[in-house]
Amino acid sequence: MAIITISREMGTGAYFIAQEVAKKLKYTLVDGPQLAACSRQYGLDVEMLQAVDEKPPSYNTVEDRARAASLNAIELMLLDFAKKGNVILYGRGSQDLLEGCGNLLRLRFIADFDERVERFAEREWIDPDLAQALIRRSDLQRCGFIHFYFDRDCHDPLGYDLIFNTSRLSQSAIVDAIVAAVKDPQLKEADTWAGEVIDNIILIKRIETALLRSEELAYRPFQIEVEDDVVSLSGYISSEREKQAALRVVAAVDGVKQVKENIQVVNYKAYKDKG
């Protein structure tokens, strides 16, 4: 059955709806606690998980790259759950992470701002002014994460299949609509080939993680493509030594059969000195 991804604004009641849909469909809800429970299997402690979860990464220092690699570990968890099927992936840019998988049902939950503030304040037993500040911060952080990491506006309706305004529709009506949408024949048909797409994304993420964690080279934003376990690596790097190191790192990743490269060596400092 379809993989459901959920994007939400804070205070929309999306989590309760996700729980109800999971019960009706007998799906696994992959949320923060679920990720925390299996994080150590991916070399990620709970403290680091909380530090990088849904936050825009940086790549400047060795520590930055370690945090970015941890974010990749979260994505590998999501991808492994997606590969098993019958899951609801809650937040974390899952609809963008799994771009190209035809068996996705991509959901977005919105609501009137004042209503979101009221709901959140009541749920957390906090002052409405504090609730308002926290919701604004959450909105900026989550949309910033999507924009920085996936280069997409989180408000773009074309990034979703269904958008629910929980200020206008009851939770039961929304749950029924989602359960009906999951049964769409087009989503079922895509199940036959979506697994291969997920496998390719998983391999790309493993390669990205290995490059981020390598002590032999500074991080470079390579273009990585995978087809039949053959990896095509392209981009720019500052020396032949680093180029060869990058190729060794990629070739050593489990699942890589062959590496094709189109990496250009560009020494900016030498070029600048000549000028």
Secondary structure, 3 states (H helix, E strand, C coil): CCEEEEEECCCCCHHHHHHHHHHHHCCEEECHHHHHHHHHHHCCCHHHHHHHCCCCCCCCCHHHHHHHHHHHHHHHHHHHHHHHCCEEEECCCHHHHCCCCCCEEEEEEECCHHHHHHHHHHHHCCCHHHHHHHHHHHHHHHHHHHHHHHCCCCCCHHHCCEEEECCCCCHHHHHHHHHHHHCCHHHHHHHHHHHHHHHHHHHHHHHHHHHHHCCCCCCCCCEEEEECCEEEEEEEECCHHHHHHHHHHHHCCCCCCEEEEEEEECCHHHHHHHC
